Amino acid sequence: MKETLTEKLIRRDAYFKEHYMPGISVDCVVFGFHDSSLKILLNKLFDTDQWSLPGGYLNKTENLNDAANRILKERTGAENIYLNQFKTFGNLQRSEKFFAPYTSDLWFNQRFISISYYALIDYNSVDPQMDEYSEACEWLDVADAPEMMMDHTVIFNEALEQLRKDLNNKPVGSNLLPEKFTMPELQRLYEVILNKELNRGNFYRKMKRYGILDKLNERRTGGAHKSPDLYQFNEYKYAEALKNGLQESW
Amino acid sequence: MKETLTEKLIRRDAYFKEHYMPGISVDCVVFGFHDSSLKILLNKLFDTDQWSLPGGYLNKTENLNDAANRILKERTGAENIYLNQFKTFGNLQRSEKFFAPYTSDLWFNQRFISISYYALIDYNSVDPQMDEYSEACEWLDVADAPEMMMDHTVIFNEALEQLRKDLNNKPVGSNLLPEKFTMPELQRLYEVILNKELNRGNFYRKMKRYGILDKLNERRTGGAHKSPDLYQFNEYKYAEALKNGLQESW
């Protein structure tokens, strides 16, 4: 007979208490870009039909950032992922209702703060892995993101807000796009993150002015339209430009 | 006979274990602006001659942000302070060496992560208060900040870096300056935060272009130079401008 979620939580309780720091969880908002859409990687919890951010706990013997990298690797199979710790959530009520049905001394039923990261990941490099409490791990469209358990919807919305602010200060483009891309693909990425349409001519001129792209002697072929030019980020110039932000600076 | 720091830590141990979440500390980098200098508020620990950021713990029955506000109020007497949670520090070795001399089951000798905030505060509204483990609580010049205990120097440097980045996105000016100020005072604030000299004409033109300042029908009198105009932030326009950042935006 299949073990229920509750039975599993009880069976694993002593393990968690022995190995992890109490009260501290780590959650990851994993963004990808595919088919002209911004995607988020979510788990669906066993027996409850609820979606959650991929997450885990801080091992007593590991650094905080190593925990985030380990959790991401467990869920996606990918390493060296771009991770940005953006906020720690610590309201009293953030997880209380969710675990109310379980016995009160259970690991999962204690108060937890969530140290939250967003991750930017090449969609094609990921092999989504369920954790042991989930029945699915899937990429969903950010535009139709489902309600999530606990305060995960709040965490997701703040991650998206932070990603918007970081467009000009962090290597968002190079971490979400494949190595070679067209100008319309880059513009589309900016549009789905900013959630607004941008003028094509203005976008093209700004990108040229920043001088962070190298135009390749290749074109994208096989599409319905005329073959567009391919570009890649100039790693050195991109890094230099991001130091001061991509806008006019002081 | 005066109680030593060690004796005090041992006497208070049970209290901490009963009331606070284990493993979680909250530290505050408190910035003020005075005499043309950027200042930071630091504690000097009893018996050790070491400086530390004002900090404390998360009560089991309070929200995380409420803990930061409570700790700041205890140290400064001030309320409604501008606080920005900027990063959580969680390296394994961050506090280990510091508490090595104490017995291993002591509250203070466990592994702690630090959820760190920076605070912007009107220098004149503060009445620095020592905590029970300190022999001093003082404003020091950021430019000659002393070495601090544990990883507090790292936390301080990252707070300063974040403050620089936030100059165009958060109400830094209005929280560090008195209500009325001169253009040279505003420029000086930007210069000490950015750690570089700015061209007076350019600075004046940019500030005018943003349209976030109201020029008052008053002048600063009594100084050695000719009386400069006084300004204040236009609260509504400042808030609107910060939404998109003060630089050119997409």
Contacts between the chains, C-beta under 8 A, distances in Angstrom:
chain1	res1	chain2	res2	distance
A	21	B	23	5.2
A	21	B	111	6.9
A	21	B	113	7.8
A	22	B	22	5.9
A	22	B	23	6.6
A	23	B	21	5.2
A	23	B	22	6.7
A	23	B	23	6.5
A	23	B	24	6.4
A	24	B	23	6.4
A	24	B	24	7.0
A	24	B	113	6.6
A	58	B	90	6.8
A	58	B	113	7.7
A	60	B	111	7.0
A	61	B	92	7.0
A	62	B	92	7.0
A	63	B	90	6.4
A	63	B	91	5.0
A	63	B	92	5.4
A	64	B	88	6.8
A	64	B	89	7.4
A	64	B	90	2.6
A	64	B	91	6.9
A	64	B	113	6.3
A	65	B	90	7.4
A	67	B	90	7.9
A	85	B	87	6.4
A	85	B	88	6.6
A	87	B	85	6.5
A	88	B	64	6.8
A	88	B	85	6.6
A	88	B	88	4.7
A	88	B	115	5.1
A	89	B	64	7.4
A	90	B	58	6.9
A	90	B	63	6.4
A	90	B	64	2.6
A	90	B	65	7.4
A	90	B	67	7.9
A	90	B	115	7.2
A	91	B	63	5.0
A	91	B	64	6.9
A	92	B	61	7.1
A	92	B	62	7.0
A	92	B	63	5.4
A	111	B	21	6.9
A	111	B	60	7.0
A	113	B	21	7.8
A	113	B	24	6.6
A	113	B	58	7.7
A	113	B	64	6.3
A	113	B	115	7.6
A	115	B	88	5.1
A	115	B	90	7.2
A	115	B	113	7.6
A	165	B	169	7.0
A	165	B	245	7.9
A	167	B	250	7.5
A	168	B	250	7.9
A	169	B	165	7.1
A	190	B	250	7.2
A	194	B	250	6.3
A	198	B	250	6.9
A	245	B	165	7.9
A	245	B	247	6.9
A	247	B	245	7.0
A	247	B	247	3.8
A	247	B	248	5.0
A	247	B	249	6.5
A	248	B	247	5.0
A	248	B	248	4.8
A	249	B	247	6.5
A	250	B	167	7.6
A	250	B	190	7.2
A	250	B	194	6.4
A	250	B	198	6.8
A	250	B	206	7.9
